[in-house]
Amino acid sequence: MKLIITVVQNKDADEVVDALVSAEFRA
């Protein structure tokens, strides 16, 4: 769950977060 915590702390990286979330759900 470290990824989610990093995502929450880096709201500026919304696009990166979206890509990561997409990859997570696609995997």
C-alpha positions in Angstrom: 0.0 0.0 0.0 3.1 2.2 -0.1 2.1 3.3 -3.6 -1.3 4.7 -2.4 0.4 6.6 0.4 2.9 8.1 -2.1 0.0 9.0 -4.4 -1.9 10.8 -1.6 1.2 12.8 -0.7 1.8 13.8 -4.3 -1.5 15.2 -5.4 0.5 17.2 -8.0 1.3 13.9 -9.8 -2.4 13.4 -10.7 -1.6 12.2 -14.2 1.1 9.8 -12.9 -1.4 8.6 -10.3 -4.0 8.0 -13.0 -1.5 6.0 -15.0 -0.4 3.9 -12.0 -4.0 3.2 -11.0 -4.9 2.3 -14.5 -1.9 -0.1 -14.7 -2.8 -1.6 -11.3 -6.4 -2.3 -12.3 -5.4 -3.6 -15.7 -2.8 -6.0 -14.2 
